[in-house]
Amino acid sequence: MGVIGDPIAQIMTPVNINPIFAELGADIVCVPLHVRTERLEEAWKGLRAIESIVGFGVTIPHKQQVLRLCDSLDPLAERVGAVNLVRREADGSLRGYQFDGKGFVGGLKREGHVVAGRDCLMIGAGGAAIAIAFALAEDGAASLVVANRTASKAEELADLVNAAFGRRFARAGAAEPRPGQLVVNATSLGLSPDDALPVAADGLDGTMLVAEVVAKPEITPLLEVARERGAAIHSGIHMIRGQVRPIAEHIARLWGHLARKG
């Protein structure tokens, strides 16, 4: 199993999912594969041709780009419009799935945080952000403000979620945290120590929960600043841990079928 992305050095999926494959008795190992955006289609042909690859995770910036390359999409991936797992099906086709949103919310719950009834601010409108927005709405969050460098993308995401759930849950807005909010960084800011903070430090306070999708480093500059200002913090590693077991079981279940067939 691979994981494709650009960059890829930050990826934490292999170290978290490989012990689960071993526990399941699945003869599968997950490795990172650096695929640049301009070579995605070329790499896709190679991945399709290598029949011992049972699937691959998809990380930034490919989660939306791979939609058109998949042979089919799971209903949730199609609804969200982003893929973070591609599995080789029994007939050899490549099908896209989506685990990001449920992994994020599941990670919050395992750490004792409540999503239902909470007002949220999310920075970012890419593939992971879309999945998280759907998951927050599905789990009963009260509201969501989507802030993005390109405002039109934030508006599109808000409209998409509102239409899907039949209520005015999300709106586009500024990256300005308000008391009591769950603040989510759903961008890649934080991968490098030189990155700008996704929100101004002086906007954070002890009433907030600040959460990341960036898993490496586990404590990003944003989380460091948030902790200094008294906010509760939640590392992106919990989103990874929230989805690796379902992904491992999803891959291994079909692997067992293929092993018997072979």
C-alpha positions in Angstrom: 0.0 0.0 0.0 1.3 3.4 -0.9 0.5 7.0 0.2 0.9 9.6 -2.5 1.4 13.3 -1.8 3.6 16.4 -2.5 5.4 16.8 -0.1 5.4 13.4 1.6 8.1 13.6 4.3 5.5 14.7 6.9 3.2 11.7 6.3 2.4 9.7 9.5 0.1 7.0 8.0 2.8 4.3 7.5 4.1 4.3 11.1 0.5 4.2 12.4 -1.1 1.7 10.0 1.7 -0.9 9.6 1.3 -2.2 13.2 -2.4 -2.6 12.5 -1.7 -4.6 9.4 0.6 -6.8 11.5 -2.0 -7.2 14.2 -4.6 -8.2 11.5 -2.2 -10.8 10.1 -2.3 -9.0 6.7 0.9 -9.3 4.6 0.7 -5.6 3.7 3.2 -2.8 4.3 2.4 0.9 3.8 5.1 3.2 2.3 5.2 6.9 1.3 5.4 7.7 -2.4 6.4 11.2 -3.5 4.3 12.2 -6.5 4.5 15.7 -7.7 1.3 17.4 -9.0 2.6 17.7 -12.6 3.3 13.9 -12.7 0.2 12.7 -11.0 -1.4 11.1 -14.2 1.9 9.5 -15.1 2.3 8.0 -11.6 -1.4 6.9 -11.6 -0.7 4.7 -14.7 2.2 3.1 -12.9 0.2 2.5 -9.7 -2.6 0.9 -11.8 0.0 -1.3 -13.5 1.6 -2.7 -10.3 -0.9 -5.4 -9.3 0.8 -6.0 -5.9 -0.3 -2.5 -4.8 -3.6 -3.1 -3.1 -4.4 0.6 -2.6 -2.9 3.9 -1.6 -3.7 6.8 0.7 -4.0 10.3 -0.9 -2.7 13.4 0.8 -2.1 17.0 -0.1 -2.5 18.3 -2.8 -4.0 15.4 -4.7 -7.3 14.7 -2.8 -9.5 16.5 -5.3 -7.4 15.9 -8.4 -7.7 12.1 -8.2 -11.5 12.2 -8.4 -11.4 12.2 -12.2 -8.8 9.4 -12.2 -10.7 6.9 -10.1 -12.7 4.3 -12.0 -15.5 4.7 -9.4 -16.2 6.5 -6.2 -17.7 5.5 -2.9 -20.9 7.6 -2.2 -19.3 9.5 0.6 -16.2 10.4 -1.5 -18.5 11.5 -4.3 -20.6 13.6 -2.0 -17.6 15.3 -0.3 -15.8 15.7 -3.6 -12.4 14.5 -2.2 -10.7 11.2 -1.9 -8.1 10.1 0.7 -8.0 6.4 0.0 -7.9 4.5 -3.3 -8.5 0.7 -3.1 -7.8 -1.8 -5.9 -11.2 -3.6 -6.1 -11.6 -7.4 -6.8 -12.0 -6.6 -10.5 -8.8 -4.6 -10.6 -10.5 -1.2 -10.8 -9.4 1.7 -8.6 -12.2 3.1 -6.4 -12.0 6.2 -4.3 -13.0 6.4 -0.6 -13.1 9.1 2.0 -12.1 8.7 5.7 -10.7 12.2 6.6 -13.9 13.7 8.1 -14.8 10.7 10.3 -11.2 10.3 11.3 -11.0 13.9 12.4 -14.3 13.8 14.4 -13.5 10.4 15.8 -10.1 11.6 17.0 -11.8 14.5 18.8 -14.2 12.2 20.5 -11.5 9.8 21.6 -9.8 12.7 23.3 -12.9 13.6 25.2 -14.0 16.6 23.1 -17.7 17.2 22.2 -18.6 18.4 18.7 -22.4 18.5 19.0 -23.7 22.0 19.6 -20.3 23.7 19.2 -19.6 26.7 17.0 -16.6 26.1 14.7 -14.1 28.1 12.6 -12.2 26.2 10.0 -9.3 27.7 8.0 -9.0 26.0 4.6 -11.3 24.8 1.9 -9.3 21.9 0.3 -10.0 18.2 0.3 -9.5 17.5 4.0 -11.4 20.7 4.9 -14.4 19.6 2.8 -14.5 16.2 4.5 -14.2 17.8 7.9 -17.0 20.3 7.2 -19.4 17.4 6.3 -18.4 15.4 9.4 -18.9 18.4 11.7 -22.3 19.0 10.3 -23.2 15.3 10.5 -22.1 15.1 14.1 -24.3 18.1 15.2 -22.0 21.0 15.4 -24.0 24.2 15.7 -22.3 26.3 13.0 -19.2 26.6 10.9 -17.3 29.6 9.5 -15.0 28.7 6.6 -12.1 31.0 6.1 -9.9 30.6 3.0 -7.3 32.6 1.1 -9.5 32.4 -2.0 -12.9 33.5 -0.6 -14.9 32.0 -3.5 -13.7 28.5 -2.4 -14.9 29.1 1.1 -18.3 30.2 -0.3 -18.5 27.2 -2.5 -17.8 24.9 0.4 -20.4 26.6 2.7 -23.0 26.3 -0.1 -22.1 22.6 -0.7 -22.5 21.7 3.0 -25.7 23.7 3.5 -27.3 22.1 0.4 -26.3 18.6 1.6 -27.8 19.0 5.0 -30.7 21.3 4.2 -29.9 23.9 6.8 -27.8 27.1 7.0 -24.9 25.5 8.9 -21.9 27.0 7.2 -20.9 30.4 5.9 -17.7 32.0 4.5 -16.0 34.4 6.8 -12.7 35.8 8.2 -10.1 33.7 10.1 -11.0 35.5 13.3 -11.7 33.1 16.2 -14.5 33.9 18.6 -14.9 32.8 22.3 -15.9 29.2 22.7 -15.2 28.1 19.2 -13.6 24.9 17.9 -10.8 26.4 15.7 -9.6 24.0 13.0 -6.5 24.5 10.8 -7.3 22.4 7.7 -4.4 23.9 5.7 -0.8 22.7 5.3 0.4 25.7 7.3 2.5 24.3 10.1 4.4 21.7 8.2 7.4 24.1 8.2 8.5 26.1 11.2 8.7 29.1 9.0 5.0 29.0 8.0 2.8 31.9 9.0 0.1 31.1 11.6 -3.3 30.4 10.0 -4.9 32.7 12.6 -3.6 35.6 14.6 -2.2 34.6 17.9 -3.9 37.4 19.8 -7.3 36.0 18.7 -6.9 32.8 20.7 -8.0 32.4 24.3 -8.7 29.8 27.0 -12.3 29.3 25.9 -11.3 27.7 22.6 -10.2 24.2 21.4 -7.6 24.6 18.6 -7.2 21.5 16.4 -4.9 20.6 13.6 -4.9 18.4 10.5 -1.1 18.7 10.4 0.3 15.6 12.1 4.0 16.2 11.9 5.1 18.0 13.9 2.6 16.7 16.4 2.7 20.1 18.1 2.7 22.8 15.4 3.5 26.5 16.0 -0.2 27.2 16.1 -0.8 24.6 18.8 2.2 26.0 20.8 0.8 29.5 20.6 -2.7 28.3 21.5 -1.4 26.4 24.5 0.5 29.4 25.7 -2.7 31.5 25.5 -4.6 28.9 27.6 -6.6 27.2 24.8 -7.1 23.4 24.7 -5.2 21.9 21.8 -5.7 18.8 19.6 -2.9 17.5 17.4 -3.4 16.3 13.8 -2.0 12.9 14.8 -5.4 12.1 16.3 -7.1 12.5 12.9 -4.6 10.0 11.5 -5.1 7.6 14.4 -8.8 8.0 14.0 -8.9 6.6 10.5 -5.9 4.1 10.2 -7.8 1.2 11.7 -10.9 1.5 9.5 -8.6 2.0 6.5 -6.4 -1.0 7.4 -9.5 -3.2 7.9 -11.0 -1.9 4.6 -7.8 -2.8 2.7 -7.1 -6.1 4.5 -10.7 -7.3 4.1 -10.3 -7.2 0.3 -6.7 -8.5 0.6 -8.0 -11.6 2.2 -10.4 -12.1 -0.6 -7.7 -11.7 -3.2 -5.3 -14.0 -1.3 -7.9 -16.8 -1.3 -8.5 -16.2 -5.0 -4.8 -16.4 -5.7 
